[in-house]
Amino acid sequence: MNEMLSRSWGTLALRGVIAILFGVLALIWPDLTLLALAALFAAYALLTGAVLAVGAVKNRKSSEDWWLLLLIGLVSLGAGAIAVVHPALTALVLVLVMGANALITGVLDIATAIRLRKIIRNEWLLILSGVASIVFGVLVFLFPDAGALALVWLISLYALVTGILIMALAFRLRAKTKTTVESDRRVGPDRRMSAAHP
């Protein structure tokens, strides 16, 4: 799993960028209609799901835990597909789909982080992202009939927070990968020289 995440830090970074863009667009779009929110959420969920699913499948041979990222991707793809197939969903149903997506991906993010805790540092960033998703999902289910403006602010905040946390994890993984590659390069010639001069 560590090798897969280290190799696919770009996948995580792209997931974070998509979440941040979704959050910013939801915040700055004046008079966001339900149809526009459904389209925005569908694009966000489909892009996130595709990025994670492709990243997981590409790295399936390097890790036995690749299926966790695939599962998160499939959940997002499913939620996005629902929003595309039924764009005229009532506000309540759309909000519940978003909440369910957040709850499931939050639990899966935390499960992934727990599996990583002995392998990498900073897995707490993924745990925080999962917690933020779960909190958002719980709030949606507790207050599904919140006003439209409150809902947009809540969705935006959720997307921004999770996006920033995932981006931070991606760049820490990138730094770790870069450090590992550089140390391997430094160790390699030393080993060859010691073998040549016993």
PyMOL commands that set and color helices and strands:
alter all, ss='L'
color gray80, all
select helices_A, chain A and resi 2-7+9-28+34-58+66-85+91-116+124-142+148-196
alter helices_A, ss='H'
color red, helices_A
deselect
rebuild
show_as cartoon
